[in-house]
Amino acid sequence: LFDVSLSMMADDVDPDRFIAAQEAARDFVDAVDDGVEVGLVSFSGTVSVEVDPTLDRSAMERGIDNLELAESTAIGEALAASTRLLVNSADPDADPDLAPGVIVLLSDGETTVGRPTQDGAQDAADAGIPVYTIAFGTVNGQITDPVSGDVVPVPVRPDDLAQVAETTGGEAFEARTGDE
């Protein structure tokens, strides 16, 4: 799950959160075993399946490269949609005691539209899907509003993301740089 909300253009992470997160996502995909499917879901005010779960790493690279920023943040909706994607694409003959997959959620923020973050987390927990969260950015993040021109603080908000990880049996991480 990749946050493409406007707050990701904050430059508290070099060169900015969005570009650093794209590079980190590419590195993550490269590190995943070749036999494991990986998908890409982006979210801002809406949720988009950019790449269905696949073994095709070049499709993932293109999906990451083609991400675009947009307004709002719908973490709860993104968690619910990703949960449905994993449940619906699971092998019906798979061991029912195994999770149909895991979700890695990279975000700097908090839900501003749609269902609450915790509701989406509960959907994942009910499906037995652990969510590993990465709170990306620093407390000093700020952006220039593209409409008003005002400087708006956009500090990273790790608490809601940590709660998602706890609810689902995943783990919470914080990254203040692209390397982290």
N, C-alpha and C positions, 0 to 999 in steps of 0.2 A: 504494500500500500504506500503510495508516494503522494505526499502533500504538494499540491501545485497552487496553493493559495498565494495571494499577493505578498503576504508577509515573508514568503520564501525569497523575496528579492532583497532582504536586509543584507547589508554588507559587513555584519559583525563576524562572519565566517568568510575567509578569503577564497575566491574573489567575491562571492555572495553565497547565501545559503543554497539557492537553487542549483547553481553550477557545481558547487562542492558536493551537494547531495546526489546529483547525476553521476559524478565521478565515483562517489562511494557506492552507488547502486551498481555501476559497471563492475567495480572491484568485487562486490559481493557476488554478483552473478558468475564472475570468473572463478570464484572460490568454491562454488557449489559443485558437488560431484556431477559429472556429465550424465549420469543415469537418473538424475533427479529433475523432474519437471519444475519449471519456474514460470510464473505469470506476473503480469504487471497491471495493477489497478491504480489509477490516479484519482485524486479528489480535490475539489475546491468546493464551490457551492453545489456541484453535481459530481456524480461518480461515473467514471468511464473505465471499462475493461479495455486496456490498451493492447495487451497480449494475453490470450488465453494460455493456461498452463501448457508448456511445451518443452521439448528438449533442444529446440532450435535456438542456440545462443545468439545468432545473428538477428533473429526476429526480436529478441529481447533488447539487443543493442539499438536497433532501429526504434523500438518503442520508447526507450529511455531518451534517445536523441530527439524524438518528436514531441516530448512533453512541452506543454505551454502553460504559463501562469494564468490564473483567473481569480475572480472575486469569491470571497466567503470560504468557510471551512466546514465540511460535513463529515466529521470523523465517525460519528455513530452510523450514518448511512453507509459510509465506506466499509466499516466493519461488517455490517449486515450483508451488504452486497458480496463482499469477499467470502464470507461464510457460505452464502448460497452457492457461489461459484465452486468452492471446494466440495461442498456436499453433493452438488449436482454432477460434478465431473469425477467423483470417486468411483472406483471399480466396485460394482455391486457384489462381486465375489470376494472382496477384501475382508480381512479379519475385522469384525465389527468392534473389537476392543481397541483397534488402532485408529488414531485420528486420521481424517481424510486429507490432512495436510497441516501446515502451520502458516501463520500470517506474520510477516515482518512489517511493522507499521513505522514509517519514518515521517515525523511531523514536528513542527515547532510550536504548535498552538493548541487551541481549544476549539471545540465545536461552536460555530456561530449560526448555523442553520440546520434544519432537519432534526432527526431524533437525537436525544442525548448520547454522548459518548458511551456512558455506562450501559445504555440499552443495547447498543451494538456489541459491546463486550459480552453482555449476557447471552446474546445470540450465539457468539463464538463459543462461550463456555458450555452452553446447552448442547452444542454440536461436538463437544470434546476437542475443540481446536485451540491450541495455545497461541497466544499472541505475544510476540517479542517486540517491544517498543523501543524506538530510538528518538529521544527528545533532542532535536537538532537546532543548535544556535546558542546564544548567550542571553543574559538578562539585559544586555546593552543594545539589543537589536532595535533598529528603527528603519522606517521606509518613508519615502516621499509619496504622499497620496497622489496617484496619477490624475485625479480629477481636480482636487482642491489645491494641490501643491504644498499642503501642510506636511510637516514632519510629524510622523505618528510613531510612538513607541510600540514595538512588537517583541516584547521579551519572550524567550522560550518559556513554556509552561509544562514542566515535566510531571506535575502531580497527577493530572487526569490520566496521562499515559501510563504512569506507574500503577495506577488503580486498574487500568485495563489488563496489564500484565498479571497483576495479582489475581484478578477475577478469573482469568482464563488459564492460569497455571503456566504462564510464560515467564519472561524475565524483562526487566526494564533497564535500559541503558541511557546514558546521556553523552552527547557528542558536541563539543564546543568547537571542533575543527573538522575538516574533511577527513583527516587522517584518523581521528578517533572513531 
